[in-house]
Amino acid sequence: MSAPTSHSRSSRSTGVVDPVRYTDGFSYRRRRLFCEGVAVEEIAEQVGTPAYVYSRASIEQAYRRMDRAFGALPHTICYAVKANANLGILRVFAALGSSFDIVSGGELYRLRRIGVPGGRIVFSGVGKSREEIREALRARILLFNVESPAELDLLAAEASRLRVRAAASIRVNPDVAAGGHPHISTGHHRHKF
């Protein structure tokens, strides 16, 4: 894989993203792309293509930069598992002390499989099933982001049945039209956000 040249088409026109522009974990050496000192073409030769290549150092650097931005303020940083549920990536975030935002019982299962304690998991998303809520309660997750009155009733019933307390936040739609294009507007009673 060679470095882009001044003659190559821009990344906008080709749809190709040059990772060197976005993260320190990637670099070019003699027109070859490297990830943390390993030639990407050698990775492709060993594992085949397509292959996904991530820079652990870049993930750790970005997380620590965000964590430091809050300084001494109490805060919780949650990685959205739906962004990438690769167990290797999840382990990196877990080792950093990250919390996690999940939207399904399957994502809860993946986190539990790698030993993430329930107190570092927030359950968001619409359409949570009774079984998913029950499993999350058993895991003693940090928080449920409740999406509807029916879900709140279901959560309360399952928590009562299991004799546990369930921390919950409630999404409130203010029914305030904010203007803009109707396909991207938010805050009105018919919108999710």
Z-matrix of the N, CA and C atoms (Angstrom, degrees):
N
C 1 1.440
C 2 1.520 1 106.69
N 3 1.297 2 117.76 1 126.28
C 4 1.459 3 119.94 2 -177.61
C 5 1.517 4 111.07 3 -106.66
N 6 1.320 5 113.94 4 157.68
C 7 1.459 6 120.85 5 -179.28
C 8 1.521 7 110.28 6 -68.65
N 9 1.337 8 117.26 7 149.90
C 10 1.458 9 119.70 8 176.45
C 11 1.522 10 110.18 9 -62.11
N 12 1.277 11 116.53 10 144.87
C 13 1.461 12 120.65 11 176.96
C 14 1.511 13 108.91 12 -111.46
N 15 1.300 14 115.26 13 171.97
C 16 1.467 15 118.83 14 179.11
C 17 1.525 16 110.95 15 -66.01
N 18 1.346 17 116.53 16 -19.52
C 19 1.459 18 119.73 17 179.39
C 20 1.518 19 112.90 18 -86.25
N 21 1.331 20 117.12 19 -15.92
C 22 1.467 21 118.64 20 -177.06
C 23 1.523 22 110.38 21 -74.78
N 24 1.323 23 114.13 22 153.81
C 25 1.461 24 118.97 23 179.40
C 26 1.518 25 109.63 24 -64.80
N 27 1.304 26 117.07 25 152.62
C 28 1.463 27 120.54 26 179.39
C 29 1.521 28 110.04 27 -67.00
N 30 1.333 29 115.91 28 156.67
C 31 1.465 30 120.17 29 179.75
C 32 1.519 31 110.66 30 -63.60
N 33 1.316 32 117.80 31 -25.08
C 34 1.467 33 120.12 32 177.82
C 35 1.515 34 111.48 33 -64.80
N 36 1.300 35 116.59 34 -43.17
C 37 1.460 36 119.00 35 -175.89
C 38 1.525 37 112.30 36 -78.02
N 39 1.323 38 118.04 37 -26.08
C 40 1.468 39 120.51 38 -178.60
C 41 1.520 40 112.51 39 -96.22
N 42 1.326 41 117.54 40 -17.27
C 43 1.458 42 120.53 41 -176.63
C 44 1.520 43 112.94 42 79.31
N 45 1.329 44 118.07 43 2.54
C 46 1.463 45 122.89 44 -179.38
C 47 1.528 46 109.13 45 -85.92
N 48 1.325 47 115.49 46 134.26
C 49 1.458 48 120.62 47 177.85
C 50 1.520 49 108.28 48 -101.37
N 51 1.304 50 116.86 49 126.39
C 52 1.463 51 121.88 50 177.57
C 53 1.523 52 107.94 51 -86.54
N 54 1.342 53 118.66 52 108.51
C 55 1.464 54 120.56 53 -175.33
C 56 1.524 55 113.34 54 -62.74
N 57 1.305 56 118.07 55 -24.66
C 58 1.463 57 121.40 56 -179.37
C 59 1.522 58 111.01 57 -62.99
N 60 1.321 59 116.58 58 -28.68
C 61 1.467 60 120.25 59 -179.87
C 62 1.525 61 112.15 60 -74.96
N 63 1.347 62 117.91 61 -16.68
C 64 1.456 63 120.11 62 -172.66
C 65 1.521 64 115.08 63 -114.82
N 66 1.310 65 118.25 64 -16.10
C 67 1.452 66 119.60 65 -174.98
C 68 1.518 67 111.03 66 -150.48
N 69 1.317 68 115.42 67 144.21
C 70 1.461 69 120.73 68 179.17
C 71 1.526 70 112.41 69 -74.05
N 72 1.320 71 118.24 70 -15.98
C 73 1.460 72 121.29 71 -177.82
C 74 1.518 73 113.76 72 -69.81
N 75 1.324 74 117.34 73 -15.65
C 76 1.458 75 121.72 74 179.29
C 77 1.523 76 109.42 75 -112.57
N 78 1.322 77 115.88 76 145.09
C 79 1.467 78 120.45 77 178.95
C 80 1.521 79 109.44 78 -154.08
N 81 1.307 80 114.90 79 163.88
C 82 1.459 81 120.93 80 173.92
C 83 1.516 82 108.86 81 -106.67
N 84 1.326 83 115.21 82 138.24
C 85 1.461 84 122.21 83 173.91
C 86 1.523 85 106.41 84 -133.91
N 87 1.305 86 114.55 85 119.25
C 88 1.469 87 119.58 86 -177.89
C 89 1.529 88 111.10 87 49.61
N 90 1.305 89 115.13 88 44.99
C 91 1.465 90 123.89 89 175.86
C 92 1.528 91 113.70 90 68.23
N 93 1.344 92 118.06 91 16.38
C 94 1.462 93 123.01 92 176.80
C 95 1.528 94 108.32 93 -112.15
N 96 1.330 95 115.93 94 138.75
C 97 1.458 96 120.82 95 -179.31
C 98 1.527 97 110.30 96 -83.84
N 99 1.329 98 115.69 97 131.78
C 100 1.460 99 122.67 98 179.63
C 101 1.522 100 109.87 99 -123.60
N 102 1.323 101 115.75 100 146.88
C 103 1.462 102 122.21 101 170.59
C 104 1.522 103 106.64 102 -118.83
N 105 1.305 104 115.72 103 113.01
C 106 1.468 105 122.42 104 179.95
C 107 1.530 106 111.76 105 48.16
N 108 1.310 107 116.51 106 47.10
C 109 1.455 108 121.27 107 175.30
C 110 1.515 109 115.50 108 85.52
N 111 1.324 110 119.00 109 -0.72
C 112 1.466 111 122.47 110 179.87
C 113 1.529 112 108.20 111 -110.85
N 114 1.319 113 116.00 112 128.40
C 115 1.463 114 120.13 113 179.61
C 116 1.528 115 109.53 114 -66.89
N 117 1.311 116 116.23 115 127.79
C 118 1.464 117 121.38 116 -178.63
C 119 1.528 118 110.53 117 -61.90
N 120 1.312 119 117.67 118 -36.01
C 121 1.473 120 119.30 119 178.89
C 122 1.528 121 111.39 120 -65.05
N 123 1.321 122 118.39 121 -31.26
C 124 1.466 123 121.13 122 176.56
C 125 1.536 124 110.67 123 -69.38
N 126 1.328 125 116.16 124 -36.68
C 127 1.464 126 119.92 125 175.56
C 128 1.524 127 109.14 126 -61.61
N 129 1.325 128 116.09 127 -46.13
C 130 1.469 129 121.08 128 179.97
C 131 1.526 130 111.36 129 -61.12
N 132 1.317 131 117.24 130 -38.95
C 133 1.467 132 120.75 131 178.43
C 134 1.529 133 111.18 132 -65.34
N 135 1.333 134 116.50 133 -36.76
C 136 1.468 135 120.50 134 -177.68
C 137 1.526 136 113.24 135 -77.49
N 138 1.328 137 117.26 136 -41.82
C 139 1.468 138 119.77 137 -173.10
C 140 1.522 139 113.62 138 -110.50
N 141 1.327 140 117.14 139 -8.55
C 142 1.453 141 120.77 140 -178.25
C 143 1.521 142 111.50 141 86.19
N 144 1.310 143 114.21 142 178.66
C 145 1.465 144 119.57 143 178.54
C 146 1.519 145 108.36 144 -130.68
N 147 1.306 146 118.89 145 154.12
C 148 1.464 147 124.51 146 -1.69
C 149 1.526 148 111.03 147 -71.16
N 150 1.316 149 114.89 148 152.71
C 151 1.466 150 121.85 149 176.47
C 152 1.523 151 107.80 150 -139.55
N 153 1.309 152 115.62 151 143.50
C 154 1.458 153 120.74 152 176.88
C 155 1.521 154 107.75 153 -99.57
N 156 1.325 155 116.36 154 129.49
C 157 1.453 156 121.92 155 -178.21
C 158 1.519 157 107.86 156 -121.33
N 159 1.330 158 115.99 157 123.96
C 160 1.459 159 121.86 158 -178.79
C 161 1.516 160 109.54 159 -119.45
N 162 1.305 161 116.43 160 149.21
C 163 1.449 162 122.09 161 175.15
C 164 1.520 163 108.78 162 -100.81
N 165 1.318 164 115.93 163 109.06
C 166 1.468 165 120.54 164 177.13
C 167 1.526 166 110.24 165 -59.40
N 168 1.324 167 116.17 166 -42.76
C 169 1.469 168 120.21 167 -179.08
C 170 1.525 169 111.07 168 -59.35
N 171 1.326 170 116.85 169 -39.44
C 172 1.468 171 119.86 170 179.88
C 173 1.523 172 111.57 171 -68.86
N 174 1.335 173 116.96 172 -39.46
C 175 1.467 174 120.35 173 177.57
C 176 1.525 175 109.25 174 -62.47
N 177 1.330 176 116.41 175 -46.99
C 178 1.467 177 120.57 176 -178.92
C 179 1.529 178 111.26 177 -63.36
N 180 1.325 179 116.62 178 -41.98
C 181 1.461 180 121.15 179 179.51
C 182 1.532 181 111.20 180 -62.02
N 183 1.327 182 116.88 181 -45.62
C 184 1.469 183 120.66 182 -179.56
C 185 1.525 184 110.82 183 -64.68
N 186 1.327 185 117.27 184 -42.64
C 187 1.460 186 120.47 185 179.82
C 188 1.533 187 110.58 186 -62.71
N 189 1.318 188 116.46 187 -47.38
C 190 1.477 189 119.99 188 -178.40
C 191 1.524 190 111.19 189 -64.31
N 192 1.328 191 116.74 190 -36.66
C 193 1.470 192 120.23 191 177.94
C 194 1.534 193 109.93 192 -62.87
N 195 1.325 194 117.03 193 -42.95
C 196 1.456 195 120.52 194 178.39
C 197 1.528 196 110.83 195 -66.10
N 198 1.304 197 116.91 196 -44.04
C 199 1.458 198 121.61 197 179.99
C 200 1.530 199 110.85 198 -60.02
N 201 1.333 200 116.49 199 -44.60
C 202 1.476 201 120.41 200 179.37
C 203 1.523 202 112.11 201 -65.51
N 204 1.330 203 117.54 202 -29.43
C 205 1.466 204 121.15 203 -178.29
C 206 1.522 205 111.86 204 -60.52
N 207 1.325 206 117.59 205 -28.17
C 208 1.457 207 121.09 206 179.49
C 209 1.521 208 112.36 207 -83.41
N 210 1.321 209 117.33 208 -11.73
C 211 1.454 210 121.17 209 178.40
C 212 1.515 211 111.65 210 56.05
N 213 1.324 212 115.92 211 -132.62
C 214 1.465 213 121.44 212 -177.30
C 215 1.528 214 112.86 213 -84.58
N 216 1.332 215 117.47 214 -2.47
C 217 1.466 216 119.57 215 179.20
C 218 1.529 217 110.58 216 -64.94
N 219 1.315 218 117.48 217 135.54
C 220 1.472 219 118.20 218 174.84
C 221 1.533 220 109.23 219 -61.75
N 222 1.322 221 116.66 220 133.11
C 223 1.458 222 119.95 221 -178.32
C 224 1.521 223 110.69 222 -157.50
N 225 1.319 224 114.14 223 159.69
C 226 1.461 225 122.31 224 175.66
C 227 1.518 226 107.19 225 -131.98
N 228 1.307 227 116.56 226 123.70
C 229 1.458 228 121.56 227 176.59
C 230 1.521 229 107.04 228 -101.43
N 231 1.329 230 116.19 229 123.49
C 232 1.463 231 121.22 230 -179.48
C 233 1.522 232 110.14 231 -113.55
N 234 1.308 233 115.55 232 124.21
C 235 1.460 234 121.22 233 173.27
C 236 1.522 235 107.91 234 -82.04
N 237 1.325 236 117.29 235 129.14
C 238 1.468 237 121.91 236 178.79
C 239 1.523 238 108.84 237 -78.78
N 240 1.318 239 116.41 238 106.84
C 241 1.460 240 121.64 239 -176.34
C 242 1.521 241 111.31 240 -58.73
N 243 1.335 242 118.12 241 -31.24
C 244 1.463 243 120.08 242 -179.81
C 245 1.529 244 111.68 243 -63.75
N 246 1.326 245 118.14 244 -18.81
C 247 1.462 246 120.93 245 178.64
C 248 1.523 247 111.07 246 -68.57
N 249 1.326 248 117.06 247 -36.49
C 250 1.463 249 121.84 248 178.25
C 251 1.521 250 107.42 249 -171.09
N 252 1.314 251 116.95 250 107.42
C 253 1.469 252 122.13 251 -176.27
C 254 1.521 253 113.04 252 -93.98
N 255 1.320 254 117.67 253 17.36
C 256 1.459 255 122.23 254 176.62
C 257 1.529 256 108.44 255 -59.54
N 258 1.333 257 116.91 256 127.23
C 259 1.463 258 120.61 257 -176.08
C 260 1.526 259 112.12 258 -59.60
N 261 1.325 260 117.60 259 -35.04
C 262 1.462 261 120.17 260 177.65
C 263 1.517 262 112.04 261 -62.69
N 264 1.320 263 116.49 262 -43.49
C 265 1.472 264 121.21 263 178.05
C 266 1.528 265 109.73 264 -65.26
N 267 1.330 266 116.99 265 -44.31
C 268 1.464 267 120.46 266 179.56
C 269 1.528 268 111.15 267 -60.98
N 270 1.326 269 116.98 268 -38.70
C 271 1.476 270 120.29 269 178.55
C 272 1.527 271 111.58 270 -63.78
N 273 1.337 272 116.97 271 -37.93
C 274 1.468 273 120.41 272 177.90
C 275 1.525 274 109.77 273 -61.14
N 276 1.339 275 116.77 274 -48.88
C 277 1.460 276 119.74 275 179.33
C 278 1.528 277 111.74 276 -63.97
N 279 1.318 278 117.08 277 -39.84
C 280 1.466 279 120.46 278 179.13
C 281 1.519 280 110.66 279 -61.74
N 282 1.329 281 117.79 280 -42.56
C 283 1.466 282 121.42 281 179.44
C 284 1.524 283 111.74 282 -64.45
N 285 1.326 284 116.73 283 -28.66
C 286 1.465 285 121.25 284 177.48
C 287 1.528 286 112.18 285 -76.05
N 288 1.336 287 116.91 286 -12.18
C 289 1.461 288 120.91 287 -177.61
C 290 1.512 289 113.57 288 92.72
N 291 1.323 290 117.09 289 11.47
C 292 1.455 291 121.25 290 -179.30
C 293 1.524 292 110.96 291 -64.49
N 294 1.312 293 114.12 292 152.19
C 295 1.456 294 120.78 293 166.46
C 296 1.519 295 106.40 294 -95.79
N 297 1.337 296 117.33 295 176.00
C 298 1.460 297 120.85 296 -172.99
C 299 1.518 298 110.58 297 -137.28
N 300 1.337 299 115.40 298 144.21
C 301 1.453 300 122.75 299 174.10
C 302 1.519 301 106.93 300 -108.66
N 303 1.336 302 116.38 301 122.65
C 304 1.464 303 121.08 302 -179.37
C 305 1.517 304 110.48 303 -116.43
N 306 1.345 305 115.74 304 160.75
C 307 1.464 306 120.70 305 177.61
C 308 1.521 307 111.91 306 -129.77
N 309 1.343 308 117.27 307 8.75
C 310 1.463 309 118.92 308 -179.77
C 311 1.520 310 111.15 309 -158.35
N 312 1.319 311 114.37 310 163.07
C 313 1.453 312 120.26 311 174.90
C 314 1.515 313 111.71 312 -65.25
N 315 1.326 314 117.68 313 -31.97
C 316 1.463 315 121.02 314 177.08
C 317 1.514 316 111.97 315 -62.97
N 318 1.322 317 116.83 316 -39.07
C 319 1.464 318 120.21 317 177.56
C 320 1.529 319 110.29 318 -68.73
N 321 1.325 320 117.09 319 -37.65
C 322 1.466 321 120.87 320 175.00
C 323 1.530 322 109.69 321 -59.83
N 324 1.314 323 116.18 322 -45.09
C 325 1.462 324 121.19 323 179.39
C 326 1.532 325 110.92 324 -58.28
N 327 1.339 326 117.59 325 -44.64
C 328 1.464 327 121.25 326 -178.98
C 329 1.523 328 110.72 327 -61.68
N 330 1.319 329 117.30 328 -42.42
C 331 1.461 330 120.20 329 -179.90
C 332 1.524 331 111.32 330 -67.72
N 333 1.318 332 116.67 331 -41.94
C 334 1.467 333 120.45 332 178.74
C 335 1.532 334 109.98 333 -63.92
N 336 1.328 335 115.80 334 -35.76
C 337 1.470 336 121.09 335 -179.68
C 338 1.531 337 111.78 336 -61.28
N 339 1.334 338 117.89 337 -32.91
C 340 1.461 339 120.13 338 179.74
C 341 1.528 340 112.07 339 -98.26
N 342 1.330 341 116.75 340 9.49
C 343 1.455 342 120.65 341 172.20
C 344 1.515 343 117.28 342 86.95
N 345 1.327 344 117.95 343 17.83
C 346 1.465 345 120.35 344 177.75
C 347 1.531 346 108.21 345 -72.45
N 348 1.322 347 117.87 346 124.71
C 349 1.470 348 119.26 347 178.87
C 350 1.526 349 111.85 348 -68.08
N 351 1.314 350 116.17 349 147.68
C 352 1.462 351 121.26 350 -179.13
C 353 1.514 352 113.37 351 -56.22
N 354 1.320 353 117.12 352 -31.44
C 355 1.462 354 121.01 353 -179.22
C 356 1.511 355 114.23 354 -66.64
N 357 1.327 356 117.49 355 -2.55
C 358 1.466 357 121.54 356 176.70
C 359 1.527 358 111.49 357 -114.09
N 360 1.346 359 116.65 358 20.84
C 361 1.464 360 120.43 359 -176.76
C 362 1.522 361 110.63 360 -124.47
N 363 1.326 362 116.06 361 131.15
C 364 1.460 363 123.96 362 174.68
C 365 1.530 364 106.68 363 -114.11
N 366 1.336 365 116.48 364 132.13
C 367 1.468 366 121.49 365 -177.27
C 368 1.521 367 108.72 366 -105.60
N 369 1.325 368 116.38 367 108.72
C 370 1.463 369 123.07 368 177.53
C 371 1.522 370 108.45 369 -108.96
N 372 1.312 371 116.21 370 -172.52
C 373 1.458 372 120.44 371 173.24
C 374 1.515 373 113.50 372 95.83
N 375 1.308 374 114.33 373 152.42
C 376 1.457 375 121.62 374 -179.08
C 377 1.524 376 110.48 375 -89.13
N 378 1.313 377 116.11 376 157.36
C 379 1.457 378 121.10 377 172.55
C 380 1.511 379 115.63 378 74.11
N 381 1.311 380 117.91 379 30.05
C 382 1.462 381 119.89 380 177.32
C 383 1.528 382 108.84 381 -63.86
N 384 1.301 383 116.56 382 132.13
C 385 1.459 384 119.74 383 179.32
C 386 1.531 385 110.15 384 -83.28
N 387 1.312 386 115.30 385 163.35
C 388 1.461 387 121.43 386 176.54
C 389 1.539 388 109.98 387 -56.18
N 390 1.327 389 116.53 388 -42.99
C 391 1.464 390 121.30 389 -178.49
C 392 1.529 391 111.08 390 -65.85
N 393 1.336 392 117.29 391 -40.51
C 394 1.469 393 120.31 392 178.36
C 395 1.525 394 110.47 393 -64.32
N 396 1.317 395 116.71 394 -43.04
C 397 1.466 396 120.86 395 178.60
C 398 1.523 397 109.81 396 -63.11
N 399 1.312 398 116.53 397 -43.58
C 400 1.467 399 121.23 398 179.73
C 401 1.535 400 110.79 399 -60.35
N 402 1.336 401 117.04 400 -46.08
C 403 1.469 402 120.72 401 -179.60
C 404 1.526 403 111.10 402 -64.85
N 405 1.323 404 116.57 403 -39.22
C 406 1.466 405 120.07 404 178.56
C 407 1.528 406 110.97 405 -66.31
N 408 1.326 407 116.88 406 -38.39
C 409 1.471 408 120.13 407 175.88
C 410 1.525 409 110.96 408 -64.11
N 411 1.317 410 116.52 409 -42.29
C 412 1.471 411 120.21 410 177.82
C 413 1.526 412 111.31 411 -62.65
N 414 1.324 413 116.12 412 -33.15
C 415 1.464 414 120.95 413 179.15
C 416 1.527 415 111.79 414 -78.94
N 417 1.331 416 116.25 415 -6.92
C 418 1.467 417 122.40 416 179.79
C 419 1.534 418 111.87 417 56.87
N 420 1.338 419 114.67 418 51.97
C 421 1.461 420 119.66 419 -179.04
C 422 1.526 421 110.79 420 -64.67
N 423 1.297 422 115.29 421 162.04
C 424 1.462 423 122.93 422 -177.32
C 425 1.525 424 112.49 423 -66.87
N 426 1.349 425 116.89 424 -44.44
C 427 1.460 426 119.49 425 -170.08
C 428 1.524 427 111.39 426 -162.19
N 429 1.327 428 115.40 427 143.66
C 430 1.463 429 122.55 428 169.51
C 431 1.520 430 107.52 429 -104.93
N 432 1.322 431 117.81 430 129.51
C 433 1.458 432 121.63 431 169.51
C 434 1.524 433 106.11 432 -91.99
N 435 1.316 434 116.10 433 105.17
C 436 1.466 435 122.55 434 -173.67
C 437 1.519 436 109.80 435 -84.23
N 438 1.335 437 115.76 436 133.72
C 439 1.461 438 122.11 437 -173.03
C 440 1.521 439 114.80 438 -103.51
N 441 1.339 440 117.74 439 -13.21
C 442 1.467 441 118.75 440 -176.09
C 443 1.523 442 110.11 441 -159.59
N 444 1.339 443 117.22 442 161.18
C 445 1.469 444 119.85 443 175.46
C 446 1.538 445 111.98 444 -59.42
N 447 1.328 446 117.08 445 -38.13
C 448 1.467 447 120.30 446 179.79
C 449 1.528 448 110.72 447 -63.57
N 450 1.329 449 116.68 448 -39.90
C 451 1.466 450 119.89 449 178.76
C 452 1.527 451 110.62 450 -67.04
N 453 1.325 452 117.10 451 -37.99
C 454 1.465 453 120.28 452 177.73
C 455 1.525 454 110.40 453 -62.95
N 456 1.312 455 117.17 454 -41.77
C 457 1.472 456 120.77 455 177.21
C 458 1.526 457 110.75 456 -62.44
N 459 1.319 458 116.25 457 -43.31
C 460 1.461 459 121.02 458 179.40
C 461 1.532 460 110.89 459 -63.56
N 462 1.318 461 116.74 460 -43.92
C 463 1.467 462 121.39 461 178.39
C 464 1.522 463 110.71 462 -61.40
N 465 1.326 464 116.75 463 -45.94
C 466 1.469 465 120.81 464 179.88
C 467 1.527 466 110.91 465 -62.23
N 468 1.325 467 117.23 466 -41.35
C 469 1.466 468 121.17 467 -179.45
C 470 1.524 469 111.13 468 -65.29
N 471 1.335 470 117.06 469 -44.22
C 472 1.470 471 120.43 470 -179.28
C 473 1.524 472 111.28 471 -69.40
N 474 1.332 473 117.35 472 -38.73
C 475 1.467 474 119.99 473 177.65
C 476 1.520 475 110.11 474 -63.66
N 477 1.316 476 116.63 475 -41.26
C 478 1.462 477 121.01 476 178.31
C 479 1.523 478 110.72 477 -63.88
N 480 1.324 479 115.97 478 -44.40
C 481 1.461 480 120.81 479 -179.88
C 482 1.527 481 111.66 480 -60.52
N 483 1.346 482 116.51 481 -38.89
C 484 1.464 483 121.18 482 -179.58
C 485 1.531 484 112.99 483 -88.72
N 486 1.343 485 115.53 484 -4.23
C 487 1.468 486 122.37 485 -179.29
C 488 1.534 487 112.41 486 57.69
N 489 1.332 488 114.09 487 47.96
C 490 1.460 489 120.76 488 176.56
C 491 1.523 490 108.87 489 -130.34
N 492 1.307 491 115.53 490 161.54
C 493 1.462 492 120.79 491 175.33
C 494 1.517 493 108.24 492 -95.07
N 495 1.303 494 115.76 493 141.34
C 496 1.460 495 121.46 494 -179.96
C 497 1.524 496 109.41 495 -119.82
N 498 1.330 497 116.51 496 114.77
C 499 1.464 498 120.54 497 175.01
C 500 1.525 499 107.80 498 -75.64
N 501 1.327 500 116.11 499 134.84
C 502 1.461 501 119.41 500 -177.41
C 503 1.520 502 110.94 501 -143.39
N 504 1.327 503 114.42 502 145.60
C 505 1.458 504 120.98 503 168.22
C 506 1.527 505 105.58 504 -111.98
N 507 1.301 506 115.97 505 152.70
C 508 1.461 507 120.26 506 -176.13
C 509 1.513 508 109.09 507 -120.90
N 510 1.337 509 116.12 508 127.16
C 511 1.454 510 120.84 509 177.01
C 512 1.518 511 108.17 510 -76.82
N 513 1.313 512 115.71 511 128.31
C 514 1.464 513 121.08 512 179.56
C 515 1.520 514 108.48 513 -116.64
N 516 1.314 515 116.02 514 127.95
C 517 1.453 516 121.32 515 176.46
C 518 1.523 517 106.77 516 -99.04
N 519 1.341 518 118.11 517 114.60
C 520 1.465 519 121.22 518 -172.30
C 521 1.524 520 115.32 519 -74.35
N 522 1.345 521 118.97 520 -7.45
C 523 1.458 522 123.16 521 -176.93
C 524 1.525 523 111.28 522 55.19
N 525 1.345 524 114.72 523 47.96
C 526 1.455 525 121.67 524 177.56
C 527 1.516 526 107.80 525 -120.34
N 528 1.316 527 116.87 526 118.31
C 529 1.457 528 120.50 527 177.97
C 530 1.515 529 108.91 528 -77.50
N 531 1.341 530 116.22 529 129.25
C 532 1.459 531 120.44 530 -175.57
C 533 1.517 532 113.14 531 -103.96
N 534 1.301 533 118.12 532 4.14
C 535 1.459 534 120.49 533 179.87
C 536 1.516 535 111.28 534 83.00
N 537 1.321 536 115.71 535 -170.77
C 538 1.456 537 120.16 536 -178.59
C 539 1.508 538 111.85 537 87.19
N 540 1.303 539 115.52 538 -173.74
C 541 1.459 540 121.66 539 -178.82
C 542 1.528 541 109.89 540 -69.67
N 543 1.331 542 118.99 541 138.43
C 544 1.467 543 121.27 542 -176.68
C 545 1.527 544 114.23 543 -60.46
N 546 1.335 545 118.23 544 -25.67
C 547 1.464 546 119.89 545 -178.77
C 548 1.523 547 113.43 546 -80.68
N 549 1.330 548 117.46 547 -12.85
C 550 1.465 549 119.62 548 179.34
C 551 1.524 550 112.73 549 -122.09
N 552 1.313 551 117.30 550 5.16
C 553 1.459 552 119.62 551 -177.98
C 554 1.529 553 110.46 552 -76.62
N 555 1.317 554 115.07 553 155.08
C 556 1.468 555 122.11 554 -179.27
C 557 1.518 556 109.59 555 -135.07
N 558 1.311 557 116.60 556 167.29
C 559 1.454 558 121.62 557 172.49
C 560 1.520 559 115.82 558 91.95
N 561 1.327 560 118.35 559 -11.70
C 562 1.455 561 120.16 560 179.12
C 563 1.524 562 108.85 561 -84.84
N 564 1.324 563 118.27 562 159.48
C 565 1.457 564 121.73 563 -175.28
C 566 1.530 565 113.86 564 -57.29
N 567 1.320 566 117.88 565 -26.49
C 568 1.468 567 119.94 566 -178.60
C 569 1.541 568 112.80 567 -89.27
N 570 1.325 569 118.17 568 -0.74
C 571 1.468 570 121.88 569 -178.91
C 572 1.515 571 111.08 570 -99.74
N 573 1.319 572 115.56 571 151.35
C 574 1.465 573 120.79 572 176.34
C 575 1.525 574 109.98 573 -70.45
N 576 1.335 575 117.58 574 -42.10
C 577 1.477 576 120.59 575 -176.05
C 578 1.525 577 110.18 576 -108.36
